[in-house]
Amino acid sequence: MLDENRRCDMARSTTRRQFLETSAAVAATTLALPAAARSASTSERLGVGFIGAGGRAGAHLRMVRQLRDQDKYPVDLVAVCDVYRPRMESRKQSFGIPRGYLDHRELLADPAVDVVCIATPDHHHGYQAIDALAAGKHVYCEKPVTHWRQFELTRKLAEAAAKSNCAFQLGTQAMSDPVWRQMKKLVADGLIGQPLSGEAGFFRAGDWGERGMPIDDPAARPGKDLDWEAFLGDAPQRTFSVDRLFRWRLFEDYAGGPATDLYPHCLTQVVDVLGVGFPETVVATGGIHRYHYELREVPDTFNLLASYPENVTISLVGTQANDFQTTGRRGAGQRCPVIRGWEGSLTIDADGGIVFTPVNGHPTQELRRFPVEHAEDNVLHWKNLLDCARSGSEATWSPMELAFRTQTVLQMAMLGWRQGKVAHFDPRAMAVVI
């Protein structure tokens, strides 16, 4: 019998309908949601508000501006928010944004905001996304969808997104690549036979925490221009530190290293292509293997193995200590996945096309190649969300229910790794057992 004291509640969701049917089995604590979100007509413009004004937010600001100025898409940059006023004011001035806020709830109350972009530290994503959906705003949320310790919050966000009429897009821009939708259809059509496994990886050389996150102002201090308590959120109370504020990816309180910073980019499509639900077990290994210094708490190398009740296994390996790739790539640092079945395997060649290789000695199948229209494009990922917001569709390329299934694997891996144990999923209790 499973130990009740070691359980972390979480819901299981494979489709919107299935999630709603099982929502009575989880705590009914989600914020009250509006009956409908605003959908713009073809003649109306969408206003985008940006929660978070750091480095990744800057990339999103530039993409939405490109859609507005170069692609003539009917969208406007209307508001920006950050707990650190100088950063907020800098983005506001640089991009000609009319309004700036220190509290994301004030931005959500702005009637000019139809869509929000959430690009804050990991531990804020879930709370801010729930608040945005409750306010009737469409959501572009950076990955990971929640922090590795936030099982309960992930479940609440999945429930909120399932009940909402708002569109939700996770910032796993690799899902903008049509190769995954083509590969998913080939698997569904039975080309590889019974699905067997998926293999993926993500490799980089470089410490993006220390050197990739500059300290904007070494003299920054909490006060009227910096809300330190808001930055901490539900994380443990800590004495103010400019490193924690500006280099938050180094610390377990706010990030998880490759497992949550990078792996949503290469695991999401494998989970989607294989069509699996939640894993039975996840085991992980890794640690700080290269970047040893006082501040770093998160691993730089992380590997996981997930086993599913569908008799499918997913393996994912990666490191920030080496960037060599052995197969064709779709996206910087990502090793192209291999999708294996009883009848053959799918992968991607150096030119970006899908390659089907039959099992050795198959009597009827032969090697086949399927061309792909284009590679991933983060601007198209944004446009997909905006098109859904305008049409009233919720069929984004990286929806919350897929994010929930993917994040479950990564959260189980992190929790199990930290305790040196195997993480189990109990489908009856909808719980993770470590």
N, C-alpha and C positions, 0 to 999 in steps of 0.2 A: 504494500500500500504506500502511496506517495506521501511524503512528509509535508503536511500542510504548512508548517512554519517556514519552509524553504521555498515556497511558491511565490512567483511574481505574476500577478494577474495580467493577462493580455487576451485580446480577442482573436479569433480566427476569421479571416475574410478571404474568399476567393472570387466572389463577384459581389456587385452592389446588392443584389437581391438576397444572396446568402448571408451577407453581413447584417442586413436589416432583420432577417429572420432570427439571427442569433443574438441581436443586441440586448434582448431581455435578460440574457444570461450574464451580462456584465453590469457593473455599477452604472446607474443612470445619473451621472453627474456632469454630463456635457452641458455647456452653456446653452441657453435658449437661443434658437436659431430663427431667422426670418423665414417667412413663407416663400419668398422668391428673391432672387438677385436681379439687379437691373441688367437688361440685355439691350445693347445699343442697336439702333436701326442702322441701315447701311449709310445713312447720311450723318449720323452722330459721331462725335469724336470721343475716344476713351481717355480718361485721365489716369495716369499712373503715379502712385505714391511709393517712395522708396524708404523702407525701414532698414536702417543700416547705411552708413556712408563711407565704409572702408574700401579696401582695395577691390574686392569682388563686386561691391556695389558700383564702383566706378566703371567696371566692365559692362554691367547691366545698363547703367545710364547711357553709355556710348552706344549700345545696341539699340535701345529704344529711340535715342536721338537719330540714329541712322534710319530706322524705320520711318520716322517722321520726316526727316529732311531729304534723304536720298530716295527712299522707296515711296514717299508720299502717302504713307499709311496714316489714316485719321486717328492719331494718338498724340497725347501731350504729356510732358513731364510737369506735374502740378504741385508736388510736395516731396519733402525729404525729411527724414528723422534720424537722429543719432543721440546717444546719451552724452556724447562729447561735442559741445557746441562748436568749437573751432573747425572740426571736421565737417559738421553739418553745414556751417556757414560757407566753407570753402566749396563744397559741392553745389550749394545753392547759387553761389555767385558764378562758378565756372559754367554751369549748365543753364543759367537763366531761369531757375525754378522760383516761382513766386512766393512759396510759403515753406517755412522750416519749423520743425518741432523737436523737443527733447523727449517727449513721451509718445510712444507709438499709438496710444489710445486717442490722443488728440488728432493724429493724422487720420486714423480710421473714422473719426467723427467728421472729417472734412467732406462735405457733399461733392466736391469736385473730384474726389478719388473714387474711381470705379474698379481699379486693379491695383494690387499691392505687390511689390517685390520685396521679399524678406531675405536679407543678406547680412545677418547678424551672427554672433557666435552660436555654435550648435545648440547649446542648452536653452536658447530663446525661441528657436524655430517653431516648436510645437505650440507653445502658448500664444505666440503672435499669429500663427496661422488659424488657430481656433478663434481668437478674437476677430480676425479679419473675416472669416466665414460668418461669424455671428453678426457682424456689421454689414453683411451682404456684399462683400468685396470678393472679386475673383483673385486667385492667389498664384503667384510664381514664388516658390519656396526653394531656396538653395538646399543642396544636399549637405549632410544627411538630414533626413526629415525631422529627426529628433536626436538628442544626445544618447550615447550608448547605455546610460543607466535609466532612461525614461520609458520603461515598458508601459506603465499606466498612461502616460501622456500620449504615447504612440497610439494606443487603443482609443483614447478619447478623440484624438484628431481623426483617426479613421472613421469613427462613428459620426463625427461632425461633418466630414466631407461626404459621407454616404447619404446623410440626411439633407444636405444643402443643395440648392440649385445652382450654386456657384461653380465655375470651372476651377480646377486645381492642377497645376503643373509642377512637378518636382524638377529641380535644375540638373537633371542627368541628361545633358544635352546630346549624349551619344544616341539617345532614343529618337533624335531627329533624323537619324540615318535610316533610309528606307530598307537597308539591308536586313534589319532585324524583323521588320514586318514581313518581308519576303521569306526569310528563313523560318519564321514562326508558321507561315502558311504551308511551307514545304513539309514541316514536321507534322502539322495537323492533317495534311493530305496523305500522310503515311509513307513519304519517300524513304525515310530512314528506318521504317518499321517501328517496333516498340522502343520508345526513348530509353536510353540507358544511363547516360552521364553527360555532364557539361564541364569543360575545363576552361579556366580563364586566368588572367594575371594582370598585374599593373606594376611597372618598373620605372623608377626614376633614380637619378644620381644627384643628390643635393638635399640639404636640410632647409626645407621651406619654412620651418618655424622660426629659427634664429635669424637667418640671413634674408629670408623672404618676407619678413614682416617688420619693417622699420619702426622705430619708436618716433612717433610724430613730434613729440615734445618731451624731453627728459624732465622738464620742470612741471609737467602737468600734475595737478592735485585735485582731489574732490572739492566740490563747491558749487557755485551757481552755474558754472560752465561744464561741470562733469558730475554726473549722477552715478557714483560708484555703487550704491545699493541697487540701482536699476541694472547695472552691468552684472552684478553677482546673481540676481534673480534667485532661482532655487538652488544655486550652487552653495557649497559651504562658505561660511563667513571667513573672509581673509582680510588681512591688513592690506591697504592699498599698495599697489606695485605697478609701475609703468610697464614692466614686462608682462604682467598678467593682463593689463588693459590692451596693449598694442600687439603682444606676441602670444595671444591666448591659445593658439594651436599647440603650444608646447606643454600645456597643462591638462591633466586628466579631468579636472573640474569642468572644463569647457570643451574638450576635444578628445579624440581617440586615436590619433595617428592615422596610418594608411587604412586601417579597417573601416573607419567612418568618413575620413576625408577624401579618399581616393576610390575605394572599392564599390560604392554605389554606382560609379561610372562604368564598371565592367561586370558587375553582378546582376544589375537590373535586367539587362537584355537576356542573360542566360536564364534567369527565373522566368521571364516572359516567354521566351522561345520554347522552353520545355513545358510550360504550362503547369508547373508544380504549385502546391499550396504552401503549407508550413512544414519544416523538416521535423523528423523524429529526433535526430541527435545532431549536434554540432560539436566538433573538437577543433581546437586552435593551438598553434605554437607561434613563437616569435619573441621579440624583445628589442632592446636597444643594442644593436650589433655594431654600429659604426659611430654614431654621433653622440659620444659620451661627454656630457658636460653637466654642470650643476643644475641648470634650470629644466632641462628636458625630462619629462615624466612619461610621455607617450612612446610607444615602440616605433622603430623605423623599419622593422621587418615583421611581417605578419602573414601567416598561412592558415587556411581553414579547410575543413572537410565537412560537408553537410549531407546527411542521408535522409531520404524522403520516403513516406509510405507508398508512393507510386513506384517504388523500386528504382529510383533514380538517385544518383550521387552527383553532387557538385563539388569540384575542387577549385580553390582559388589560392594562388601564391603571389607574393610580391614583396618588394623592398624599395627603399629610397637610397640604397647603397650601390645600385648598379642599374643601368638603363638598357642593357643589351636585349634585343628582341630576336626570337628565333623564327617567327612567322610574320606574314603580312600584318599591317596595323590598320586599325580604324580608330584614330584619335591618339594624340601624343601619349606615349607611355603604356598604352594598352596592348597586351598580347591578344591577338585575335582568338576568340573562343573556338573550341572544337566541340561540336554537338554530336554525340555518338548514339546510334541505335542498333537494333539487332541486324538490320539489313545494310547499314552503311553509315557514313559520317558526313557532316557538313563543316566546312571552314571557309575562310576568305583568303584569296590569293593576294599577291603584292599589288595587283591592279585594282583591287577592291571588288572583284566579282566573287559570287558564291560558288564553291566547288563541292560537288557531291562525289564521294569515293565509296564504291560498294565494298562490302566485306570481301576478303580474299576468297576467290572461287565461287562467287555468287553466279548462279546459272543464267540469270536474265538481265541483271543490272549492269550498267557500264558507267565509267566516269563521265560526269556532266558538269557544265559550267553555266551559271545564270548571271547575266550582266545586272549591274545595279546603277540606278539613275544618277545618284550623287552621294557624297560623303556627308558626315554630320555637319550641322550648321546651327550654331547657337542662335543666330538671328531668326532662322526658320523656327526654332524651338519657341522663341518668344512669339512669333507670328501665329503659330499654332494655338497658343493660349489665347491671344487676342481675337483670333477668328472664332474660337469657341465662345468667348465672352460676348462677342457681337451676335452670334447666331443662337445663343442659348444652349449650345451643345456642351456636354460634359466629357466628351470623348477625346481628351488630350492624349498626347503620346506617352506621357509619364504620369499617370493618375495616382491618387492617394492609395487605392487598394493595392496597386502593384508596389508602391513605395512601402506599404505596411509589410507585405510578404518579404520583400528584400531586406528591410531594416531589421526584421525579426532575426534573420540569419546572422547579421552583423552584431546585433545586441547579444544574442546567445553566445557568439564567438568571443566577444570581449569579456562578458561576465565569466564564462567558463575558463578562459585563458588567465584572467586575473586570480582565479582561485585554484588553478591547476586541475580542473575537473572537466568532465564531459557535460555539456548542457543538453537537457532532454525537454521535449515539448509534449505536454499531456493534452490531447485533443478533447478529452471529456471535461477537464477543468479549465480548458483554454488557458493553460499556465505553463510557464517555463520553470523547470526544476534543475537546480545546480547541485 
